[in-house]
């Protein structure tokens, strides 16, 4: 399959001296799913999804299957739902770990070996979770991940202490300072509005989503907001990366405890009538949506999806709000700090970052 779409976000930062005057975002182009899926039975599409969405492939498949079931008016069995939740949580853990240790945190030779062991254990965890296992095999995979993290951080990953255990101390916190900005977060309560607009507005909504003027953030920082009374309004890369580390610790604890209840809204399905349905899945980078309409012969009439990156990297979204008005150190120090902030929002595709002086062509 050859897919001609640009899988990169372009970010241009306009500088006025030592401050960021403006930020322009050229969004990625999205895969032509309607051209590929229209008229096909849903079962024929499922094997294609990992080729279209290489990251968070499990979450994409779970969202797709849940949306198809909702369009048919079906309810998945409780055991199926539990297996899917476990697989999504395991994949979320794997993606968060990969984001922390691939391109984010500098490692020495010893760290490289530990990261290799970590990713091998995460691969095993994914296979175990996909089968719905929550016994010895799951415990062994989680133990191997925890051991690798201890080797990297010199202490067990724990939600309350994880920030101090990481190499984040090397981050140059003085290279970038942020204005206090109002924060808005995507939540389960937004699902009904989002899924209806997905099916009524299609690509015009999913390409640049907004909710009555709100462009909320989704992902680790948004999930943290659901657990805490207040968050710092000037959060930078260090705070966001520490939140990711703390979530890794929480997910390890959940996977290691067969009796632990999952957080609310890991998977949510919505039957919209007239053979239309939708689903939301809380994956590593935030809330993922699929929406589906089928004809009387069970073929796809319409399929829409909305990934977390479209919220966080919206032209007026959370990243832009965080950067505009920020002060940065001169030269490479400041530019590196901006790049670290962009990476802390964890886009699901690559990005290019360019700096220009405001007023210059």
C-alpha positions as CSV (number, residue, x, y, z in Angstrom):
1,X,0.0,0.0,0.0
2,X,1.4,3.4,-1.0
3,X,0.0,6.3,1.0
4,X,0.9,9.8,-0.3
5,X,0.5,12.0,2.8
6,X,2.9,14.2,4.7
7,X,3.5,12.6,8.1
8,X,5.1,15.5,9.8
9,X,4.1,18.7,11.7
10,X,5.8,21.9,10.7
11,X,6.4,24.4,13.6
12,X,7.7,27.9,13.0
13,X,8.6,30.0,16.0
14,X,8.8,33.8,15.5
15,X,11.1,35.6,17.8
16,X,11.1,39.2,19.0
17,X,14.4,39.5,20.7
18,X,14.4,37.0,23.6
19,X,10.7,36.4,23.6
20,X,8.4,34.3,21.4
21,X,6.1,36.6,19.5
22,X,4.1,34.0,17.6
23,X,4.0,30.3,16.6
24,X,2.7,28.9,13.3
25,X,1.8,25.3,12.9
26,X,1.5,23.5,9.6
27,X,-0.4,20.3,10.5
28,X,0.3,16.9,9.1
29,X,-1.8,15.6,6.3
30,X,-4.0,12.7,7.4
31,X,-4.3,9.3,5.8
32,X,-7.2,9.1,3.3
33,X,-9.2,6.6,5.3
34,X,-12.6,7.2,3.5
35,X,-11.0,6.6,0.1
36,X,-9.5,3.4,1.5
37,X,-12.5,2.1,3.6
38,X,-15.7,3.2,1.8
39,X,-17.8,0.3,0.7
40,X,-15.8,-2.3,2.5
41,X,-17.0,-4.7,5.2
42,X,-15.6,-3.7,8.6
43,X,-13.7,-7.0,9.0
44,X,-11.6,-6.4,5.9
45,X,-10.3,-3.1,7.3
46,X,-9.0,-4.3,10.7
47,X,-5.7,-5.8,9.4
48,X,-5.0,-2.5,7.6
49,X,-5.1,-0.3,10.7
50,X,-1.6,-1.1,12.0
51,X,-0.2,-0.2,8.6
52,X,-2.0,3.2,8.7
53,X,-1.3,3.9,12.3
54,X,2.0,2.5,13.4
55,X,1.9,4.1,16.9
56,X,-0.8,3.1,19.3
57,X,-2.0,0.4,16.9
58,X,-3.8,-1.5,19.7
59,X,-5.8,1.6,20.7
60,X,-6.6,2.2,17.1
61,X,-7.9,-1.3,16.7
62,X,-9.9,-1.2,19.9
63,X,-11.5,2.1,19.0
64,X,-12.4,0.8,15.5
65,X,-13.9,-2.5,16.8
66,X,-15.8,-0.6,19.6
67,X,-17.2,1.9,17.0
68,X,-18.3,-0.9,14.7
69,X,-20.1,-2.7,17.6
70,X,-21.8,0.5,18.6
71,X,-23.0,1.1,15.0
72,X,-24.5,-2.4,15.0
73,X,-26.1,-1.9,18.4
74,X,-24.0,-4.6,19.9
75,X,-22.4,-4.7,23.4
76,X,-19.0,-6.4,23.8
77,X,-18.8,-9.1,26.4
78,X,-17.4,-8.1,29.8
79,X,-14.4,-10.4,29.3
80,X,-13.7,-8.8,25.9
81,X,-13.9,-5.3,27.4
82,X,-11.5,-6.3,30.2
83,X,-9.0,-7.8,27.7
84,X,-9.2,-4.7,25.6
85,X,-8.6,-2.4,28.6
86,X,-5.6,-4.4,29.7
87,X,-4.2,-4.3,26.1
88,X,-4.7,-0.5,25.9
89,X,-3.1,0.1,29.3
90,X,-0.1,-2.1,28.4
91,X,0.3,-0.2,25.1
92,X,0.0,3.1,26.9
93,X,2.8,2.1,29.2
94,X,5.0,1.0,26.3
95,X,4.4,4.2,24.4
96,X,5.1,6.4,27.4
97,X,8.4,4.5,28.2
98,X,9.4,4.7,24.5
99,X,8.8,8.4,24.5
100,X,10.9,8.9,27.6
101,X,13.9,7.0,26.4
102,X,14.0,7.5,22.7
103,X,15.2,11.1,22.0
104,X,14.1,12.5,25.4
105,X,16.6,11.6,28.1
106,X,20.3,11.4,27.4
107,X,21.8,8.0,28.3
108,X,25.3,6.7,28.9
109,X,26.5,3.2,27.9
110,X,25.0,1.5,30.9
111,X,21.7,3.2,30.2
112,X,21.6,1.9,26.6
113,X,21.7,-1.7,27.8
114,X,18.9,-1.0,30.4
115,X,16.8,0.7,27.7
116,X,17.2,-2.3,25.4
117,X,16.1,-4.7,28.2
118,X,13.2,-2.3,29.0
119,X,11.9,-2.3,25.4
120,X,12.2,-6.1,25.1
121,X,10.2,-6.5,28.3
122,X,7.6,-4.0,27.0
123,X,7.3,-6.1,23.8
124,X,6.6,-9.2,25.9
125,X,4.1,-7.3,27.9
126,X,2.2,-6.3,24.8
127,X,1.9,-9.9,23.6
128,X,0.7,-11.0,27.0
129,X,-1.8,-8.2,27.4
130,X,-3.3,-8.9,23.9
131,X,-4.2,-12.3,25.1
132,X,-6.0,-10.9,28.2
133,X,-3.6,-12.6,30.6
134,X,-3.4,-11.1,34.1
135,X,-1.5,-13.8,36.0
136,X,2.1,-15.0,36.1
137,X,3.1,-13.9,32.6
138,X,1.8,-10.4,33.2
139,X,3.6,-10.2,36.5
140,X,6.9,-11.4,35.1
141,X,6.7,-8.8,32.2
142,X,5.9,-6.0,34.6
143,X,8.7,-7.1,37.0
144,X,11.2,-7.0,34.1
145,X,10.1,-3.5,33.2
146,X,10.3,-2.3,36.8
147,X,13.8,-3.8,37.1
148,X,15.0,-2.0,34.0
149,X,13.6,1.3,35.3
150,X,15.4,0.8,38.6
151,X,18.6,0.3,36.7
152,X,18.0,3.5,34.9
153,X,16.7,5.6,37.8
154,X,18.4,4.0,40.8
155,X,15.1,3.7,42.7
156,X,11.8,2.0,42.1
157,X,9.3,4.0,40.0
158,X,6.7,5.4,42.3
159,X,4.1,8.1,41.5
160,X,5.1,10.4,44.4
161,X,8.8,10.2,43.8
162,X,9.3,9.4,40.2
163,X,10.4,12.9,39.1
164,X,13.4,12.9,41.3
165,X,14.5,9.5,40.1
166,X,14.9,10.4,36.4
167,X,17.8,12.2,34.6
168,X,15.6,15.3,34.3
169,X,18.0,17.3,36.4
170,X,20.0,17.7,33.3
171,X,17.3,19.8,31.7
172,X,18.2,23.5,31.4
173,X,15.2,25.0,33.2
174,X,16.6,28.5,33.0
175,X,16.6,28.4,29.2
176,X,12.9,28.9,28.8
177,X,10.3,30.6,31.0
178,X,6.5,30.5,30.4
179,X,3.6,32.9,31.0
180,X,0.8,31.6,33.1
181,X,-1.9,30.5,30.6
182,X,-5.5,29.3,31.2
183,X,-5.7,25.5,30.8
184,X,-8.5,23.5,29.3
185,X,-8.5,19.7,29.2
186,X,-10.4,17.1,27.1
187,X,-12.4,14.7,29.2
188,X,-15.0,11.9,29.0
189,X,-17.6,14.6,29.4
190,X,-16.7,16.0,26.0
191,X,-17.2,12.7,24.2
192,X,-20.9,13.1,23.1
193,X,-20.1,16.5,21.5
194,X,-17.0,15.2,19.8
195,X,-18.5,12.1,18.3
196,X,-21.6,13.9,17.0
197,X,-19.5,16.5,15.3
198,X,-17.2,13.9,13.9
199,X,-20.1,12.4,12.0
200,X,-21.8,15.6,11.0
201,X,-18.7,17.7,10.1
202,X,-16.2,15.1,9.1
203,X,-12.7,16.2,8.1
204,X,-13.4,19.9,8.7
205,X,-13.8,19.1,12.4
206,X,-11.2,16.3,12.8
207,X,-8.5,18.3,11.0
208,X,-8.8,21.3,13.3
209,X,-11.1,20.4,16.2
210,X,-12.6,22.8,18.6
211,X,-15.4,22.7,21.1
212,X,-17.3,26.0,21.1
213,X,-14.1,28.0,21.1
214,X,-12.3,25.6,23.4
215,X,-9.2,23.7,22.1
216,X,-8.4,21.5,25.1
217,X,-5.3,19.6,25.8
218,X,-5.3,15.9,26.0
219,X,-2.8,13.3,27.2
220,X,-0.7,12.8,30.3
221,X,-1.0,16.4,31.6
222,X,-4.8,16.3,31.1
223,X,-5.1,13.0,32.9
224,X,-3.1,14.5,35.8
225,X,-5.6,17.3,36.0
226,X,-8.3,14.7,36.7
227,X,-6.4,13.6,39.8
228,X,-5.3,16.9,41.2
229,X,-7.0,20.0,42.4
230,X,-4.8,22.4,40.5
231,X,-1.8,22.3,38.1
232,X,0.9,24.9,37.6
233,X,-0.2,27.4,34.9
234,X,3.4,27.8,33.6
235,X,4.3,24.1,33.3
236,X,7.4,23.5,31.3
237,X,9.1,20.3,29.9
238,X,10.4,19.1,33.2
239,X,6.9,19.1,34.8
240,X,5.4,17.4,31.8
241,X,8.1,14.8,31.7
242,X,7.8,14.1,35.4
243,X,4.0,13.6,35.0
244,X,4.8,11.0,32.3
245,X,7.2,9.2,34.6
246,X,4.6,9.2,37.4
247,X,2.0,7.8,35.0
248,X,4.4,5.0,34.1
249,X,4.6,4.1,37.8
250,X,0.8,4.1,38.1
251,X,0.3,1.9,35.1
252,X,2.9,-0.6,36.4
253,X,0.9,-0.8,39.6
254,X,-2.4,-1.3,37.8
255,X,-1.0,-4.1,35.5
256,X,0.5,-5.8,38.5
257,X,-2.8,-5.9,40.5
258,X,-5.5,-8.1,39.0
259,X,-8.1,-6.6,41.3
260,X,-7.4,-3.0,40.6
261,X,-10.2,-1.1,38.8
262,X,-9.1,0.9,35.7
263,X,-9.5,4.6,35.5
264,X,-12.8,5.9,34.1
265,X,-13.1,6.2,30.4
266,X,-10.3,4.0,29.1
267,X,-12.8,2.7,26.5
268,X,-16.2,4.3,25.9
269,X,-18.7,3.4,23.2
270,X,-21.6,5.4,21.9
271,X,-24.5,4.1,19.8
272,X,-25.9,7.0,17.8
273,X,-28.8,5.3,16.0
274,X,-29.3,4.7,12.2
275,X,-26.4,2.2,12.1
276,X,-24.0,4.9,13.4
277,X,-21.7,4.5,16.3
278,X,-18.5,5.9,17.9
279,X,-15.9,5.0,20.4
280,X,-13.2,6.8,22.5
281,X,-10.0,5.3,23.8
282,X,-7.6,6.9,26.3
283,X,-4.3,6.0,24.7
284,X,-0.8,7.2,25.6
285,X,-1.0,10.6,23.9
286,X,-4.6,11.3,24.9
287,X,-8.1,10.6,23.8
288,X,-8.6,8.9,20.4
289,X,-11.9,8.9,18.6
290,X,-13.4,6.7,15.9
291,X,-16.8,7.2,14.4
292,X,-18.6,4.8,12.0
293,X,-21.7,4.6,9.8
294,X,-22.7,1.3,8.1
295,X,-25.3,0.6,5.4
296,X,-27.9,-2.1,5.5
297,X,-25.5,-4.6,4.1
298,X,-22.9,-4.0,6.8
299,X,-20.5,-2.0,4.6
300,X,-18.8,1.2,5.6
301,X,-20.6,4.3,4.5
302,X,-18.5,6.6,6.6
303,X,-15.5,6.4,8.9
304,X,-13.9,9.3,10.8
305,X,-11.1,9.5,13.3
306,X,-9.7,12.1,15.5
307,X,-6.2,11.6,17.1
308,X,-4.9,13.4,20.2
309,X,-2.2,15.2,18.1
310,X,-4.9,17.3,16.4
311,X,-5.8,18.9,19.7
312,X,-2.4,19.5,21.1
313,X,-0.8,20.7,17.9
314,X,-3.8,22.8,16.7
315,X,-2.9,26.2,15.3
316,X,-4.4,27.8,18.4
317,X,-4.0,24.9,20.7
318,X,-2.2,24.0,23.9
319,X,1.4,24.0,22.5
320,X,0.9,27.4,20.9
321,X,-0.6,28.8,24.1
322,X,2.3,27.5,26.1
323,X,4.9,29.0,23.8
324,X,3.5,32.4,22.9
325,X,4.9,35.1,25.2
326,X,7.6,32.8,26.6
327,X,11.1,34.1,27.2
328,X,14.1,32.0,26.0
329,X,17.8,32.1,26.3
330,X,19.8,33.3,23.3
331,X,21.0,31.0,20.7
332,X,21.1,27.2,20.8
333,X,20.2,27.0,24.6
334,X,16.8,28.6,24.0
335,X,16.1,26.7,20.8
336,X,16.9,23.4,22.5
337,X,14.6,24.2,25.3
338,X,11.8,24.9,22.9
339,X,12.4,21.6,21.1
340,X,12.3,19.8,24.4
341,X,8.9,21.4,25.2
342,X,7.5,20.4,21.8
343,X,8.7,16.8,22.4
344,X,7.1,16.8,25.9
345,X,3.7,17.2,24.1
346,X,4.5,13.9,22.5
347,X,3.2,14.2,18.9
348,X,2.3,10.9,17.2
349,X,4.3,11.9,14.1
350,X,7.7,13.7,13.6
351,X,8.0,17.5,13.6
352,X,10.3,20.1,12.1
353,X,11.1,23.2,14.1
354,X,12.3,26.5,12.6
355,X,13.1,29.9,14.2
356,X,12.7,33.3,12.5
357,X,12.9,36.9,13.7
358,X,9.6,38.6,13.6
359,X,9.3,41.0,10.8
360,X,11.8,39.1,8.7
361,X,10.8,37.4,5.5
